[in-house]
Amino acid sequence: MDTTHTLVDHAANHLVRAAVAAPSVHNTQPWQFTHREGELDLYADPTRRLLLSDPDGREQVISCGAALFNIRLAMRHLGFRPVVQPFPDPSNPAHLAHVGWGAYAQPTTGENLMYRALMQRHTHRGPFQWSPLPQPLVGELREHARTEGAELHTVESRCAQRHLAELVRTAEAINRDDPGHVAELVHWTRASRDGRQDGVPLAACACDPDGTGLAGRDFLLRATHTLPTASEVWPAGTGLVVLLTTRNDTHQDWLCAGQALQRVLLHATVRWTVAAFHTQPLEIPWLRAQLRTTIARGEFPQMILRPGHATRGRPTPRRRPDAVLMSE
Ligand SMILES: Cc1cc2nc3c(=O)[nH]c(=O)nc-3n(C[C@H](O)[C@H](O)[C@H](O)COP(=O)(O)O)c2cc1C
């Protein structure tokens, strides 16, 4: 028996099992992996891009960036430094990264805690308990984003909150009225147990999408078509609102933003904090441009999040590693 091969396969499986736990837009899991001699290549799967919501593939690359952070973390858990080459093939923009094994170095406590949080992190939807996030934790999240080359801005003034709420509301209203978008959403929503291992299941979106200051995606098409206008009142259960931004807007920046996103989410999970996403206005160019000039201080907004305290959500399905990993 070729035991070397078996060990190499186990190692690749270990990395991909971690990778697929990453969040992805509509749980599309838009990634593919190949491995050769234990080294891993990450690709964006062109068949899993959202053609209407994400024509340029920005959210796809962010999702894959989150998976890349998990691969790095899984290597660190085994005690090896990941050697990451982003976009190793200039002729193929879908080839997002090559990851090799570097020198041995004991994982830190922080890395081990984040690794353990991989399977406990789930997206939250709906309101939070009212206790605000402690300021030191907000500072830690900001530092984690910065380590990956992104910035985390808190949206604190009433005026900025109202403006952001209006942009999210406008985007959500446009999507709810557009049959194409509705069809795309329905395609990725799993209202029944159809055995598919992707998409957003019913149980994960049971909350009223209009129950906080920021309109939520209406996965179940349950909301009334007239969205409430952004009101003077900011429901306390909305919690903190943060923007994840990058200085530029290249594919490299999107990959950094994905890694920053996952690093922030996992540190939050370690600290018993969950996060909700409201990325609808970032999918409509003129709304994203407005957000960039008004709230994001000229930086490129990549994610809109609400971190807060609530009971941990339920896991959503994932395709098995052998469905996304091929050996070369
Ligand atoms: C780029 C990106 C955009 C997302 N946008 C939203 C969103 O607008 N609303 C939402 O409820 N979830 C959003 N999500 C969360 C995904 O729906 C979620 O990650 C996926 O369903 C898998 O579930 P999990 O995160 O609980 O593992 C987004 C995730 C990513 C990576």
The ligand as an SDF file (V2000), in Angstrom:
LIG
                    3D

 31 33  0  0  0  0  0  0  0  0999 V2000
  -20.0710   37.6050    0.5440 C   0  0  0  0  0  0  0  0  0  0  0  0
  -21.2170   37.1530    1.4380 C   0  0  0  0  0  0  0  0  0  0  0  0
  -22.4270   37.8570    1.4280 C   0  0  0  0  0  0  0  0  0  0  0  0
  -23.4740   37.4500    2.2590 C   0  0  0  0  0  0  0  0  0  0  0  0
  -24.6380   38.2040    2.2910 N   0  0  0  0  0  0  0  0  0  0  0  0
  -25.6400   37.8390    3.1150 C   0  0  0  0  0  0  0  0  0  0  0  0
  -26.8220   38.6470    3.2260 C   0  0  0  0  0  0  0  0  0  0  0  0
  -26.9410   39.6950    2.6180 O   0  0  0  0  0  0  0  0  0  0  0  0
  -27.8120   38.2220    4.0640 N   0  0  0  0  0  0  0  0  0  0  0  0
  -27.7020   37.0570    4.7910 C   0  0  0  0  0  0  0  0  0  0  0  0
  -28.6200   36.7270    5.5290 O   0  0  0  0  0  0  0  0  0  0  0  0
  -26.5810   36.3020    4.7330 N   0  0  0  0  0  0  0  0  0  0  0  0
  -25.5570   36.6590    3.9210 C   0  0  0  0  0  0  0  0  0  0  0  0
  -24.4090   35.9170    3.8830 N   0  0  0  0  0  0  0  0  0  0  0  0
  -24.2950   34.7310    4.7360 C   0  0  0  0  0  0  0  0  0  0  0  0
  -24.5740   33.4480    3.9510 C   0  0  0  0  0  0  0  0  0  0  0  0
  -25.9390   33.3610    3.6200 O   0  0  0  0  0  0  0  0  0  0  0  0
  -24.1110   32.2400    4.8140 C   0  0  0  0  0  0  0  0  0  0  0  0
  -22.7340   32.3080    4.9840 O   0  0  0  0  0  0  0  0  0  0  0  0
  -24.4600   30.9040    4.1900 C   0  0  0  0  0  0  0  0  0  0  0  0
  -25.8420   30.7280    4.1210 O   0  0  0  0  0  0  0  0  0  0  0  0
  -23.8550   29.7410    4.9950 C   0  0  0  0  0  0  0  0  0  0  0  0
  -24.3370   29.7560    6.3050 O   0  0  0  0  0  0  0  0  0  0  0  0
  -23.3790   29.8900    7.5670 P   0  0  0  0  0  0  0  0  0  0  0  0
  -22.6480   31.2000    7.4410 O   0  0  0  0  0  0  0  0  0  0  0  0
  -24.3210   29.8650    8.7400 O   0  0  0  0  0  0  0  0  0  0  0  0
  -22.4250   28.7280    7.5740 O   0  0  0  0  0  0  0  0  0  0  0  0
  -23.3350   36.3080    3.0870 C   0  0  0  0  0  0  0  0  0  0  0  0
  -22.1110   35.6150    3.0900 C   0  0  0  0  0  0  0  0  0  0  0  0
  -21.0650   36.0370    2.2930 C   0  0  0  0  0  0  0  0  0  0  0  0
  -19.7430   35.3040    2.3500 C   0  0  0  0  0  0  0  0  0  0  0  0
  1  2  1  0
  2  3  1  0
  2 30  2  0
  3  4  2  0
  4  5  1  0
  4 28  1  0
  5  6  2  0
  6  7  1  0
  6 13  1  0
  7  8  2  0
  7  9  1  0
  9 10  1  0
 10 11  2  0
 10 12  1  0
 12 13  2  0
 13 14  1  0
 14 15  1  0
 14 28  1  0
 15 16  1  0
 16 17  1  0
 16 18  1  0
 18 19  1  0
 18 20  1  0
 20 21  1  0
 20 22  1  0
 22 23  1  0
 23 24  1  0
 24 25  2  0
 24 26  1  0
 24 27  1  0
 28 29  2  0
 29 30  1  0
 30 31  1  0
M  END
$$$$
